[in-house]
Amino acid sequence: MSNTHSKFRIELLKNSIATINQTTSINHFIKQKQDGELIFQ
């Protein structure tokens, strides 16, 4: 039981880390896009 539980928690942790990484890269992309638009103005 505890073994399955810890595996589940690790999966949950991996998922949240992946989500955070995704959000970070999206924010980074948006910032780069905004920086690029500022240069062209």
Beta strands, then each sheet from edge to edge (+ up, - down):
end
